[in-house]
Amino acid sequence: MQELADPCLGWVRLWLKADDNKPRKLRHSLDGVRRVLTFGGAYSNHIRAVAAAGRERDIETIGVIRGEEHLPLNPSLAYAAACGMRLTYLDRAAYRRKDTPEVLDRLRERWGAVTILPEGGSNAAAVRGCAELPGEIAQPYDVICCPVGTGGTLAGLSAGLAEGRRAIGFAVLKGAGFLEGEVARLQREAYGRVLDNWELQLGYHFGGYARTTPALRAFADERGLERIYVAKMLWGVLDLVRQGAFAPGTRIVAVVTGQPSIPVASWAA
Ligand SMILES: Cc1ncc(COP(=O)(O)O)c(C=O)c1O
């Protein structure tokens, strides 16, 4: 854990906890699985993580990629292929229907008996994996923050919190109101109930998934932050601090999912 010394923080204290959510999400999802099929875009972190976990745990992996095949493979897909993942492609229209029985049946026909993981890997097992993180943070804190793509990480962090603590998720997609329902659905699936200790911030998407603005780009580049998830969350946290959303003395932990560490020194400068 690294503490940030940003003058904007005032009396609020903010620590960064670098923790890759992908392996956590897969930790229980792949138990007992022999062959897994999952979905993602051509630069999907989830596709890479499934491919790596498959290699490590000797599980056959199939990646269903949105769009057309482009050769040579980009570094992300080349890595997945090098891990032994078999890649197949769905055009964008079919990809949008990837959760329908029609598309799933077609994939099952082609690939045989497979366990299917949703895009982003968010299911009840993934939520239970992410719920293990809050208990691993030894120091006291009041609020835990994370970026939100599909909602599994937030659903899990919230579920793992001790009494009195709360979780705030920062959606990186535009029009992500549906994620309220998704986080609730995932908690219901994992635990049979929805917790009331979390909230979603929908105003820090900067135009949508993987979109950015000159201001966000500058914020990220000056501090060495990954732009798609980490910079949006940290911008959001600092903005809420500036708005006075946290009482003086509040101790916040921001989970940095998208990069192994943050050069904190560059931040203070
Ligand atoms: C680096 C990173 N951070 C955060 C998330 C968001 O996690 P979730 O999809 O569980 O909301 C993702 C997406 O999987 C991610 O790749």
The ligand as an SDF file (V2000), in Angstrom:
LIG
                    3D

 16 16  0  0  0  0  0  0  0  0999 V2000
   -7.8290   -3.3250  -15.2210 C   0  0  0  0  0  0  0  0  0  0  0  0
   -9.2680   -3.5060  -14.9310 C   0  0  0  0  0  0  0  0  0  0  0  0
   -9.8050   -2.8530  -13.9080 N   0  0  0  0  0  0  0  0  0  0  0  0
  -11.1080   -2.9530  -13.6120 C   0  0  0  0  0  0  0  0  0  0  0  0
  -11.9560   -3.7350  -14.3590 C   0  0  0  0  0  0  0  0  0  0  0  0
  -13.4000   -3.7540  -14.0140 C   0  0  0  0  0  0  0  0  0  0  0  0
  -13.7860   -4.9200  -13.3920 O   0  0  0  0  0  0  0  0  0  0  0  0
  -15.2860   -5.4180  -13.4750 P   0  0  0  0  0  0  0  0  0  0  0  0
  -15.4980   -5.8600  -14.8920 O   0  0  0  0  0  0  0  0  0  0  0  0
  -15.3140   -6.5400  -12.5070 O   0  0  0  0  0  0  0  0  0  0  0  0
  -16.1740   -4.2970  -13.1220 O   0  0  0  0  0  0  0  0  0  0  0  0
  -11.4480   -4.4320  -15.4490 C   0  0  0  0  0  0  0  0  0  0  0  0
  -12.3350   -5.2480  -16.2920 C   0  0  0  0  0  0  0  0  0  0  0  0
  -12.4110   -6.4010  -16.2420 O   0  0  0  0  0  0  0  0  0  0  0  0
  -10.0700   -4.3330  -15.7480 C   0  0  0  0  0  0  0  0  0  0  0  0
   -9.5160   -4.9910  -16.7800 O   0  0  0  0  0  0  0  0  0  0  0  0
  1  2  1  0
  2  3  1  0
  2 15  2  0
  3  4  2  0
  4  5  1  0
  5  6  1  0
  5 12  2  0
  6  7  1  0
  7  8  1  0
  8  9  2  0
  8 10  1  0
  8 11  1  0
 12 13  1  0
 12 15  1  0
 13 14  2  0
 15 16  1  0
M  END
$$$$
